[in-house]
Amino acid sequence: MEQLMQKLKGKVKPTATAVVMSKILMPSTEKQLKFGSAYVSEALGLPVAVLMGGTLAADVARGHFAEATLGCEDPKVSEALLELFNKPNFAVKGLSFPLAVELFAVMKSIIAVAAGFCDGLEMGHNTKAAIIRLGAVEMAKFA
């Protein structure tokens, strides 16, 4: 990530908005983690939007239906990005709070990994359903 930011620094128009499409946690100088969007914004000196969803790039490329959420603070940029990304097979909804979109995407991925463990360990559908339901309950506490 650091190498990519170094390559892009100074080559992107200062009026651009970076769009982060992957869940990234980076170490920060305060010995804490920071979301990838914060890292990209700081590294490039640009505002950042995030596009997060239950999507696999290969499925999107094949034209399979997918949905995602765009988090963007600037309403004009959000409108332009929604127009760009919304397609018949790719539904995108917008929110004005990118951090929330990124946080919920990370939590969703943690729940998905736990559900995958249930499958791999053959723990049964009830256990998997409980993991998903309890994960959703925990996510709701952040809403």
N, C-alpha and C positions, 0 to 999 in steps of 0.2 A: 504494500500500500504506500509506504513512504517513497519508494522508487517511482511509482506511478505519479504521485503528487509532485515530485521533483521534476519529472518530465513535462508535466502539464503547466507548472508554475510559469507565469509570464506569457504563456501561449494562448490563454483563454481570454476572450474579450472581458473587460472589467464590468460590462453591463450584463454578462451572462448569469444564469442561475444554474448551479450544479444540481443534478438529480442523482441521488444515491438510491440504488436499486438492490442493494444487498445488506443483510444484517451483519454489521461489523462492530466489534467492541475493540477499542484500542487502549493500550495503557496510557495514562496521562502523567503529567509531571507531578501531580499530587498523590501518586501511588494509588490512584483509583482508575476505574475504567471509564471511557467516554464513548459515546455512540459514534459510529463512522461519519454521520452527517456533521457532527461538531468538528471532527478531525479534518474532513474535507473543507469545510468552511474556513477553518483557521489556516490550513495549508495553502489554500488558493485565494483567500481573502474575498470570497464570494458568498452571496446568500445561497442557501441550500433548500431544496425540496426533497422529499423522500417518496418513493413508490414501493409499497410493500403489499404482499398478498400471498395467498397459498398457490404460488405459481412455480412451475418448473420450466426453465427456458426452452428445453427441447419440445415440451408439449405446446408452448406458445408458438414456437417456430413451425410446428406441424399444423397449426391452425385450430388446435383443440381449445375449447372454451376455457377461459381463466378470468379471474376478477382480482382487483387490487384496490388499494386505497392510496390516494395521493395526499401527502401532507405538505402544505405550502402556505406560508404566512401572507404572501402578496396576492391579493385577489386577482389582479390582472394577469400575473404570471400563472396562477392556478388555472384560470380560464383557458389560457393558451395551451398549457400542458394537458389539461383534460381533453381539449379538442384534438391535440396531437395523439394522445394515447388511446382514447376511446375508439374501439372498432367493434364490428358486429360480434367478434369472438373474444373480445377483451374489454370487459366492463370495468371502468374506473370511476370511483366516487371520490370526491374531494373533501378534505377537512383542513381547517386553518391552523392546526397545531401539529407540526411535524414531529415533535418529540413524542407526543402520545401515539402517533402512528408507528413510530419506530419502536417504542417500548412495547406496545401490544403485539407487534410482529415478532419481537424476540420472545415474549412470553408464549405466544402461539407455537413457536418452533420448539420451545422446551416441552410443551404438552405433546406435540407431535412425536418428538423423540421418545418420550415416556410411553406413549401409545405403541410405538414401534417395538420398544422393549417388551411390552406385554405380548405382542404377536410373536416375537422371536423366542420368548421364554414359554410360549404356549400357556399363558395364564388365563386364557378364556375371554369371551366377549364381555362378560359382566365386569371383570377387572378393568378391561380397556375402557369400557363405558364410564366406570367410576373415575378413572384417571382423567378422562376428558371432562366429565361433569365437574369434578372437584377443581380441575385447572380453570374451568370457566368461572367458577365461584370465586377463586382467588383473583382472576383477572377483573371481575366485577368490582372488587374492592378498590381498584385503582380508578374506576370510572367516575 
